[in-house]
Amino acid sequence: MMKATAACLLGSVLIGGLMSAWVSSATAKPSADIVRAAATSVVRVTAEGCPGGQGSRVGSGFIWPDPSTVVTALHVVADCRSVTVDYVEAGVQRRAQASKSLRRADLALLAVENPPAVPALSETAEAAEQEELAAIGLPLNVRNWQETYGSRALNVKKLSDILNDASRRQIENLGAPAINLEIFRLTAVVKPGSSGGPVINARGAVVGVVDGGLDGGASSLNWAVPAHLLQELVASGASGADVGLGPAAETVFAFSVPETAQAAAQVNRDMTCGGRNYFHLATRSLNEIVDSLQTPGTLDDPQGFVQVVAALAAVVPENDLAALSFDLFVDSETGATVAVPETMPLSDGDGLCVAESQQGDIALIFQGLVFNPAVTNVDFVSNQFVFNVSKGLGFANCQADPSFSQVMPHARVDGLLARRFAALCYHLPSGEQAYNFVAHLGRLNSYLGIVAVNGEFYDTGVGGDPDITRDWAAAALAVIISTYQI
């Protein structure tokens, strides 16, 4: 029933909004001219001969405090034999070596051999809460610099404020940076490979250094080190970058360049869908995403996740569930990760992203929206998303399933608000039933809605088609996974 309409719209009037507390910052964001001027001083940093399986790492950096030195993240160059600085705007490369390192803040200062005449970002400042900022870097092996706009998030003072149990263990085992490190966060996610790049304010002053890039399974967690720590790096940093982080630095932090151009295109691909930009974080099985269903601290709502998995395991063998594979796409606005079943081709349809099963009427549909809080609110936006989807698919008389519905949104450790629920609807043209999982996610004035639609209600479950049932399980789990910071 859905094939002709799945590329249209989706929704359900049953969804109450998330929260009306998302408001935008009053400060002006850095202008395009300010960002471009600062970007001339942003460089790519490549380290070779590093401990670990890949042997090479790539990050970002910027010229500071004078043209002969470059700041980057320590985890990019720690314990590596050689370092190259690529002045992308000037089109030249230079060899460099680490002259200073500040382990507790994950900062390194590089001395550049025969540096080109490129200006330094010499002005620094402190970022105010909710001040509009821009992070600049060369993420995911892209040829040119990219900027990410966001404001300084509220209620984040230390690194420990944003780490879940699994991430905390990773940092503590590595021994850097310090768990109680002073940090701040942007409200938008910064792509992997941006570590070491500058965060600037509307004047073009450096307020922080991008750090993090933790891969938590289905999310990318990053933060910024305040610019005032650069003075500590110069004044009391240790000599060089042989700090003994070892191979673990690669597995915890560093983005390594894929070996072939084909592999790079697959890993680094960006996607524009429904008028929104996403970047591909990874492709992983369900088992890899959760690491283990028994691992404490992996999920923010373990009971809810296990409940859904148990329900699906009753109709899909557990091994088949564990082997389900998902493409993980990060929404550039909210920082939410959308899990898309690898077996369901993704297309851009009439303002929506639509992934459809090739086995039957199963679909995953999502849409990102930015709204003006002065005109509307997130309640309206989320209800509109649901209404549009319901209308487009011909759904009516939807009844919420309290077994799988959250009454209130929950705040993830990274500040993203999320709420999910399930509903049984009737399809008006045919009179058949359809079961849907829905998720609302948002940050400030940016919203992302996701719906898994089961138009094969009578052909899934016990006695149903096993292939269709497996695709429904994948779509339903995709919605659940997308609400977690795993």
N, C-alpha and C positions, 0 to 999 in steps of 0.2 A: 504493500500500500504506500510505501514511503519513497520509492525510487524516484518518482516524478517530482517530489516536493522537498526532499531532504536538502537540496541545494538552495532552498528558499529561506525559511525562517523557523524559529522554535521558541517555546516558552510555556508558562503555566501561572495563572493568577494566584496560585497558592503561596508563592514565595513572599514572605515578608522581607523587607530590605535588610541589609546588614546592619549598618549603624549610620546615623546622620552626623557622626562626629568627624568625618573626613573633610578637612578644610584645606584650602591651598594657602601657601605662604604669601605674605603681602609684599615681600621684597622682589625686586626685579632680577631676572636671571641674567647671567653674563651674555652680552650681545655676541652675535656671530663674528663681528670684527675683533672683539676682545679674545674670543676663543681662538680664532685663526692666528692672531698675533702670538698668543701663548704657545700654540701648537708648533711654531717654528723652533721652539726650544725643547720639544719632546722627541725622544730618541727610542729606538729599539735596542734592547740589550740582549745579546746572545752569549751564553756561557757554554763552553765545551769541556770535555774531560771531567764531567761531574760524576760523583758516585751515584750508582743506581743503574737500572736496566737501560734507560734511554741514552744516558751519557751527555745529553744536551738539554738546555732549558732556554726558554725565551720569555722575556718580560719587557716592561717599558721603563723609561727613566726620563729625567729632565735635567737640563743644565742649571746648576746651582752650586755655590753662590757666584762663581765666575766662569768664563768660557772653558777653563781647563779641567773642570770637575763635573761629574754627573751623579745625581742621586738615583738609587734604585732600591728595590726590596732585597734584603739580605738573602732570602730564600732562593732568589733567582741565581745568585752567583756563589753561594756558600760552598766552599771546599772544591771549587772547579779550577781546572788548570789554566784556562785562557778565557778572556772576555773580549767581545767585539761590540763597539757602539756604532749603530747605523743612524746617521743623521738623515732622516728620510726626506725632509724638506730640502736640504742642501744636496742630497744625492751622493754622499760620501760616507765611507766607513773608516773607523780608526780603532786601533788596538787600545786596550785599557787594562788597568789592574786595580784591584780594590785597595784603597789606602786606609780606610776606616770602616769599622762595623760597630753597630749598636744592637747587640743580640736581643735585648729585652724589648726593643721597639721594631725589630725586623727591618733595620735600615742599613744601607751600605753607601759609601762614598767612593766613586771611581775616579782615578787620575787618568786622564786621556792623553795619549801620545800625539803630539802635533795636532792639536784641536783646530777645527775650522773656525772662521770668524762668525760664529753664531751667538747671538746675545743670550745671557743668562736670565732666568726668572729670579731676580734678586730680591723682590719685595715679598714679604710674608705677612700674614695676619691671622687672627683667630676667627673661626667660623661661629657665627651666632646661631642659636637654635632656630630652625625653620628658615634660615637664610638660603636663598636660591644659589646653587653652585653648579659647576661643571667639572666632571672628571675627564681627563684626556689621556688616551693611550693608544697602543697598537695591538689590539686584542686578536686572539685566534689566528695569528699569522697573516693578518690583512696587510695589504701593501701600504695603505695610507692611514693616518691617524683617524680616530673616531672620538666623538665627545658623547658623554652621557649626562643629561641634566637631571637634577634632583635637588631636594632641600635637605638640610641637616635634620635627621630624625630626632624626635623628642625622646627623653627618658633612656638614652644610651650614654653611659659615662665610661664604662670599662669593658674590656673584651669579654669578661665573664658574664656581662649582661645579655649577650646574644648567642652564647654557645649552648647547644643541647649537650646531653651527657656524652654522646659519641664524639662530637667535635672537641669537647673539653679533654677527653682522654687522648685524642690525637695530638693536641697541642702540648699537653703535659708530658706525653711520651717523647715528643720531639725536643722539648726544652726551650722552645722559642716560638713566638714571643711570650712575654710574661702574661699570665692569666689576668692579672690585675692591671694590665697596660691601659692607659688612658687612650680612648679612641672616640671616633664619631662615625655615624653611618649616613649614607645617602638614602633617600627614599626610593631610588631606582637602582636596579641591580647593575653592577659593572661587569663587563664580560671577562672571562678568564684570559690571562695574558696581559691585562692592564696593570698588574702589580708593579709598583714603582713609579707609575705615572702621577702627575700632579692633579690636585683638586684646587680649582681657582674660584674666586668670588667675582662679583660684577666689575671690580676694578682691575682684575687680572692678577691679583696678589695670590700667592700660593697659601692655602689654608690647611692643606694636608697632603699626604702621600697615600695612594691607593695600596691596600694590602689585602691579604686573605686569599680568596679564590679556593676556599675549602670545597671539596666535592663531597657532599653528604649523601650521595646516592641519587636523589632526585631533586637536588637544589644546589645552587651555587651561593656560598656565603662569603661576603667580603665586607671590608670596613676600611677606614682611613686613619692614618696616624697623624695627629695634630702637627702642624708645621713647626711649633716651638721646639719639638724634639730634634729638629735638624741642628739646632745650636748645640745640644748635648752630644749629638753624633760627632760634630767637629771638635768640641772641647774635650770630651772624655771617652770617645769611642776607641775600641781596641784596634790594633794594627791589622790590616788585611782582612780577608774573608775566610781564612782557615779556622772555622769556629766549631768544627766537629758535629754538624747536624747530620752528616752522613746520608745514606741512600733514602732515609725516611723523608727528607725534605722534598724529594721528587714526588713521592706518593701522597704526601699530605697537601703540598702546595702547588708545585710548579706545573705549568702547562708546557708540554714538550711538543716540538714541531713534528708532525707526522712524517714518515720517511718518504712518501711519494706525493706528487701533486694530486693524484686521484684520491688518495687517502685524506689529504688536507681539505680537498673540496667537500668530501663527505662529512668530516668532523666539523669543519668551520662554517658550514653553510648557514646563511641567513635566510629568513623566509618572511615575505610580506603576505599577509592573509587577512581578509576582512578589513583592510585599511590599517592594520597593526603590524609592527615589526617584531619578529621573534628570532632568537638564535638557537642553533642546535647544540645542546650541552653534551649529550651522549646517547647511545642506544644500549639499553640494559634489560636483562630478564627481571621478572618480578623478584626472583630469589636474590639477585644482586642488589636490587633497589632497597629492599628491607634488610639486607645483610643476613638476617635471621629473624623470624617472627618472635623468637624468644629473647632477642637482645634488648636489655633494659635501656630506656632513653632514646630508642630509635624513633618511636612514634609519639606524637603529642597526645594521642587518644588510642592507646593500645587496645582497650576493650572494644571500641567501635570498629577498629580495623579487623581484629580477630573475629568479631561477629559477622562482618561481611564476608570474610574469607571462609568462615565455617559454613555459611549459607551456600556459597558458591561451590565449596568442596563437596557438598552433598550431591551435586549434579555434574561436576567436572573433576576427574581424578586429580589428586593433590599434586602429583608430578607434572601433570599438564598445566596446572595453575602456576607452579613455580617456574616453568619454562616459558611462560608468556613473555614476549619481548615488547618493549616500548621505546619509541623515539621521544626524548625529553627536550621540549622546546621551552625556552625561557622568554616570557613576555617582557619586553624592554621597558614597559611603563610600570607595571605593578611589581615586577620581580618574581611573579608566580611562575612555577614550572608546570606546563601542560604535558601530561603523559599521553601520547598517541599510540595505539596499538600498531605494531610494525606491519601487521597483515592487512591493515585497513588504509588504502590509498587516501591521501589528503588532497583536497582541492579547495579553491577559493570560489565561493558561490554567493553572489548577491549580498556582500557585506559580512558574510560568515565564513568561518573555516569549517569544512565538513570532511570527516573521515568516514567512509562507508565500507561495511563488510561486503565481500564478494560472495558470501554464502547466503545472505538473506537480508531482511529489512532491519539491520542493526546499524546504528550510526553514532558517532561522537561529534557534537557540534559545539563550537565555542566562538566567542566574540569579545573583543576588548573595546571599551568605550571610555572617553575622557569627557567629563561634564563640568559645567561652570556652577560652583556652589551658590553663586549669587542668583542663579536662575532656577536651578533644580537641586535635587539631592539624590543620594545613592539609593534610597528607597524607591524613588520613581524610576531610576535607571534599571535597577534589578528587576522590578516588576515589568518594565517595558520589554526587557530582554525576554523574560519568560512569556509574556503575552504574545510577542511577535513570533516566537518559535512555535507556541501552541497553535496560533492562528495559521501559520504557514504549513504545519503538518496536519491540520484538521482535528486537533484534540479538543475535547470538551469534558466537562464534569470530572475534573481531576480531584482525587482524594489522596491526601497525604498518608504515607505509611509511617506511623510513629515509631516502628521498630528500627528504622534506618534514618530518622530525621533528627536534626539538632534544633532545639527550640531557640537557642541563642548562638550568635557567632562566637568563635574563639579567636584569641589573638595568638598568632604563632610567635616563636621566640625572635624571629626577624622582623616583627612588627606588622606583618600582613594579617588582615582580618579574613576569616574564612567561615563559611557556613554551608552545610550540605543537607540534602533531604531527598527522599524518594516519594514518588507519587504514582498511583494507578489512574490512567486516563482512558476515556473512550474516544475512538476514532470515528468522527461524525459520518464520513462517506460510507464506511463499511459496517459500523456498529461494533467492530472488534475492540479489544482492549490492548493497551500499550503500557508498559512499565518503564519509568524513567528515573534515573539518578541525576540530580542537579547539584551544582556547586556554585556559590557566589564567592568571589575573592576581590579584595580591594585594598587600596592604600591611597590616602588623601583624596584627590579628585579623579582617581583612575580606577576602573572597574573591569573585571573579567568574569564572564559567565560561561559555564561549561555544562553540557547536558549529554548524557548517554541515553539513547532511545532504543527501546526494544519493541519493535513492531511485529515481532514473531512470538507474541506472548504465549500462544497455544503450541508452539513448536520448540520451546526451550524448556529445560528442566527435565525431570524424570520422564523417560519415555520419548523425549523430544530428539530432534536432530543433533547429534553430538558436535558437529562442526559449527552449526549456528549457535548452540549453547556455549561453546568455547569462545566464540567471538563476542557474545553478549557478556560473558564473564570478563573478557579483556576490556570492553568498553566501560562496564561498571567499575572495575578496578581503576581504570584510568581516571575517572572522576574522583574516586577516593584518594588515590595517590596524589592528585593535583592539589589537594587541600592540606597536605602535610609538608613540613620541612623535614625530610628524611635524611 
